[in-house]
Amino acid sequence: MQRNNYSLDSRVHGLRISAGVAGMIALFFVYTPAVYGQAVSLLGGNPTLAITTAVLGSEPTPVTNTATTVRYRQQPGTVTKLTVSTSCPGQSFTLKVLAVSPQRGVPAPEVTLVDGMPDADFIRDIPGGNLTRRTCTLQYTASATFAQGNSVELGPDIHAVTYTLVAQ
């Protein structure tokens, strides 16, 4: 499968998680321009999530954030899909992403983002169109266990998450 030369767009997400009752996840974005304009873009600013609670005798409570939206363009005459991958050297904690209510295409099941992973399907079967922009809410879920340690001792996980629009 080849990547279309007009559709690569990436964002960098910083992730901070602690396995105790105090932790933080900060997502921040850096734009890489595409050759023919923005085929993929992110909207919604730089969300910050904090893991601050746990039920007595249980692991810390996972944190979910839906403040970010991905915008993607339908490509003329081509069925496409949106993929996701990440790079996070020294990853200690868990980060998942789910496509919620895409305007076009079929969402894949929740994707666990793992350092060095190959591109994973995120939204499939996006029909060809007239470069119409479509959106989808990104649902990030961060979790940690006591056995994984904490971000104070281990440092934060910093994810470079890449969303790519490719011909299917």
GIMO-V941139 format. One record per pair of residues at least 12 apart in sequence whose ideal C-beta (glycine too) atoms are under 8 Angstrom apart, sorted by the first residue. I is the first residue (numbers start at 1). J is the second residue. D is the distance in Angstrom with one decimal. If there is no record, write none. Layout:
((I	J	D) (I	J	D))
This chain:
((1	166	6.2) (1	167	7.4) (2	166	7.3) (2	167	7.1) (3	164	6.0) (3	166	5.2) (4	39	7.6) (4	75	7.2) (4	78	7.9) (4	80	7.7) (4	165	6.7) (4	166	6.1) (4	167	5.9) (5	35	5.7) (6	34	5.8) (6	35	5.0) (6	36	3.9) (6	37	7.8) (6	39	5.8) (7	34	6.1) (7	39	3.8) (7	40	6.6) (7	73	8.0) (7	75	7.4) (7	80	7.6) (7	164	6.7) (7	165	3.8) (7	166	6.8) (8	32	7.3) (8	34	6.1) (8	39	7.8) (8	40	7.9) (8	162	7.9) (8	164	5.5) (8	165	7.8) (9	31	7.5) (9	32	6.1) (9	33	7.9) (9	34	5.3) (9	38	6.5) (9	39	6.1) (9	40	3.7) (9	41	6.4) (9	163	6.4) (9	164	7.3) (9	165	7.6) (10	30	7.8) (10	32	5.0) (10	160	7.2) (10	161	7.5) (10	162	4.2) (10	163	6.9) (10	164	7.7) (11	29	4.4) (11	30	6.4) (11	31	7.3) (11	42	5.2) (11	161	6.0) (11	162	7.5) (11	163	6.9) (12	28	6.6) (12	29	6.7) (12	30	4.6) (12	158	7.9) (12	159	7.6) (12	160	4.9) (12	161	7.2) (13	27	4.4) (13	28	6.8) (13	29	7.3) (13	86	7.9) (13	95	8.0) (13	159	4.6) (13	160	7.3) (13	161	4.7) (14	26	4.9) (14	27	6.4) (14	28	5.2) (14	156	6.8) (14	158	5.1) (14	159	7.2) (15	27	7.1) (15	88	7.3) (15	93	7.0) (15	95	5.6) (15	142	6.5) (15	156	6.3) (15	157	4.3) (15	158	6.4) (15	159	5.0) (16	151	5.2) (16	156	3.7) (16	157	7.2) (17	51	6.1) (17	92	7.6) (17	93	4.0) (17	142	5.4) (17	143	7.6) (17	144	4.6) (17	150	8.0) (17	151	5.5) (17	156	7.2) (17	157	6.3) (18	51	6.2) (18	60	7.6) (18	144	6.5) (18	150	4.1) (18	151	4.5) (18	152	6.2) (19	59	8.0) (19	60	6.1) (19	93	7.7) (19	144	4.2) (19	145	5.9) (19	146	5.0) (19	147	7.5) (19	148	5.2) (19	149	5.7) (19	150	4.5) (19	151	8.0) (20	54	8.0) (20	60	6.9) (20	146	7.6) (20	150	5.2) (20	152	7.9) (21	51	7.6) (21	52	6.0) (21	53	6.2) (21	54	5.3) (21	60	6.4) (22	50	7.6) (22	51	7.6) (22	52	6.0) (23	50	6.2) (23	51	3.9) (23	52	7.2) (23	60	7.2) (23	144	6.6) (23	150	6.9) (23	151	5.8) (24	48	6.4) (24	49	7.1) (24	50	4.8) (24	51	7.6) (24	151	7.5) (24	156	7.9) (25	48	6.8) (25	49	3.8) (25	50	7.0) (25	51	7.3) (25	63	6.4) (25	65	7.6) (25	95	7.8) (25	140	7.7) (25	142	4.6) (26	46	7.0) (26	47	7.8) (26	48	4.7) (26	49	7.7) (26	156	7.9) (27	46	6.1) (27	47	5.0) (27	48	7.3) (27	49	7.7) (27	65	7.4) (27	68	7.0) (27	140	6.8) (28	46	4.5) (29	42	5.3) (29	46	6.4) (38	71	7.6) (38	73	7.5) (39	72	6.6) (39	73	5.0) (39	75	7.6) (39	165	4.9) (40	70	6.6) (40	71	7.2) (40	72	5.1) (40	73	7.8) (40	82	7.0) (40	163	5.2) (40	164	7.1) (40	165	5.3) (41	70	7.5) (41	71	4.8) (42	68	5.8) (42	69	7.1) (42	70	5.8) (42	71	7.4) (42	138	7.7) (42	163	7.7) (43	68	7.0) (43	69	4.5) (43	70	7.8) (43	71	6.0) (43	135	7.5) (44	67	4.9) (44	68	4.0) (44	69	5.4) (45	67	6.9) (45	68	7.7) (47	65	4.9) (47	67	4.2) (47	68	6.1) (47	140	7.7) (49	63	4.4) (49	64	7.8) (49	65	4.9) (49	140	7.3) (49	142	5.8) (50	63	6.7) (51	63	5.1) (51	142	6.8) (51	143	7.7) (51	144	6.3) (59	143	7.8) (59	144	7.7) (59	145	5.0) (59	146	6.4) (60	143	7.3) (60	144	5.6) (60	145	7.4) (60	146	7.5) (62	141	5.5) (62	142	6.5) (62	143	3.8) (63	141	7.2) (63	142	5.2) (63	143	7.6) (64	139	6.2) (64	140	6.9) (64	141	4.8) (65	139	7.4) (65	140	4.9) (65	142	8.0) (66	100	6.7) (66	137	5.3) (66	138	7.1) (66	139	5.0) (66	140	7.8) (68	137	7.6) (68	138	4.6) (68	140	7.4) (69	135	5.1) (69	136	6.7) (69	137	5.6) (69	138	6.6) (70	82	7.1) (70	99	7.8) (70	135	7.0) (70	136	5.3) (70	138	5.6) (70	163	5.9) (71	133	5.4) (71	134	7.1) (71	135	5.0) (72	123	7.5) (72	126	7.1) (72	133	7.3) (72	134	5.8) (72	135	7.8) (72	136	7.5) (72	163	8.0) (72	165	5.6) (73	131	5.1) (73	132	6.9) (73	133	5.5) (73	134	7.4) (73	165	7.3) (74	104	6.2) (74	126	6.1) (74	127	6.5) (74	128	6.4) (74	129	3.0) (74	130	7.0) (74	131	6.5) (74	132	4.9) (74	134	6.4) (75	126	8.0) (75	128	6.1) (75	129	7.2) (75	131	7.2) (75	165	7.3) (75	167	7.7) (76	128	6.0) (76	129	6.9) (76	130	6.3) (76	131	6.7) (77	128	4.6) (78	128	4.9) (78	167	5.3) (78	168	8.0) (79	125	6.4) (79	126	6.6) (79	127	6.1) (79	128	5.9) (79	167	7.4) (79	168	4.8) (80	126	4.6) (80	128	7.7) (80	165	5.4) (80	166	6.3) (80	167	5.8) (80	168	5.7) (81	105	7.1) (81	121	5.9) (81	122	7.5) (81	123	6.3) (81	124	4.5) (81	125	7.0) (81	126	6.2) (81	165	7.6) (81	166	6.1) (81	168	4.6) (82	99	7.7) (82	105	7.1) (82	122	4.7) (82	123	4.3) (82	126	7.0) (82	136	8.0) (82	163	6.0) (82	164	7.1) (82	165	5.5) (83	119	3.8) (83	120	6.2) (83	121	6.0) (83	122	5.6) (83	163	7.2) (83	164	5.0) (83	166	6.2) (84	97	6.2) (84	111	5.7) (84	113	7.3) (84	119	7.1) (84	120	5.7) (84	122	4.4) (84	161	6.5) (84	162	7.0) (84	163	5.6) (84	164	7.8) (85	113	7.9) (85	117	5.5) (85	118	6.4) (85	119	4.7) (85	120	6.6) (85	161	7.4) (85	162	5.1) (85	164	7.6) (86	113	4.1) (86	114	7.0) (86	115	6.6) (86	117	6.2) (86	159	4.9) (86	160	6.5) (86	161	4.8) (86	162	7.2) (87	115	6.2) (87	116	6.5) (87	159	7.3) (87	160	4.5) (87	162	8.0) (88	113	7.3) (88	114	7.9) (88	115	4.3) (88	157	5.3) (88	158	6.3) (88	159	4.5) (88	160	7.1) (89	115	6.3) (90	115	7.7) (90	154	7.9) (90	155	7.6) (90	157	7.5) (91	114	6.9) (91	115	4.3) (91	157	5.2) (91	159	7.8) (92	144	7.9) (92	148	5.5) (92	149	6.1) (92	151	7.8) (92	154	5.0) (92	157	5.9) (93	142	6.8) (93	143	7.1) (93	144	4.7) (93	148	5.9) (93	151	7.6) (93	157	5.2) (94	112	6.7) (94	142	6.9) (94	143	4.7) (94	144	7.0) (95	112	7.6) (95	113	4.7) (95	140	6.6) (95	141	7.4) (95	142	5.3) (95	157	7.1) (95	159	6.1) (96	110	5.1) (96	111	6.5) (96	112	5.1) (96	113	6.7) (96	140	7.2) (96	141	4.6) (96	142	7.9) (96	143	7.9) (97	110	7.1) (97	111	5.4) (97	113	6.2) (97	122	7.5) (97	138	5.9) (97	139	6.8) (97	140	5.5) (97	141	7.7) (97	161	7.5) (98	110	4.3) (98	111	7.3) (98	138	7.7) (98	139	4.3) (98	141	7.4) (99	122	5.5) (99	123	5.1) (99	136	5.0) (99	137	7.8) (99	138	7.2) (99	139	7.9) (100	136	6.7) (100	137	4.1) (100	138	7.4) (100	139	5.0) (101	136	6.6) (101	137	5.9) (102	123	5.0) (102	134	6.8) (102	135	7.7) (102	136	3.8) (103	134	4.0) (103	135	5.7) (103	136	6.8) (104	126	5.2) (104	127	6.2) (104	129	7.5) (104	132	8.0) (104	134	4.5) (105	123	4.1) (105	124	6.1) (105	125	5.4) (105	126	3.9) (105	127	7.8) (105	134	7.5) (105	136	7.9) (106	123	6.8) (106	124	5.0) (106	125	4.8) (107	122	7.5) (107	123	5.6) (107	136	7.4) (108	120	7.2) (108	121	4.4) (108	122	5.6) (108	123	6.9) (108	124	6.4) (110	139	8.0) (110	141	7.6) (113	159	6.2) (113	161	6.4) (119	162	7.8) (119	164	6.3) (119	166	7.8) (122	163	6.9) (123	136	6.3) (124	168	6.6) (125	168	6.9) (126	165	7.8) (126	168	7.7))
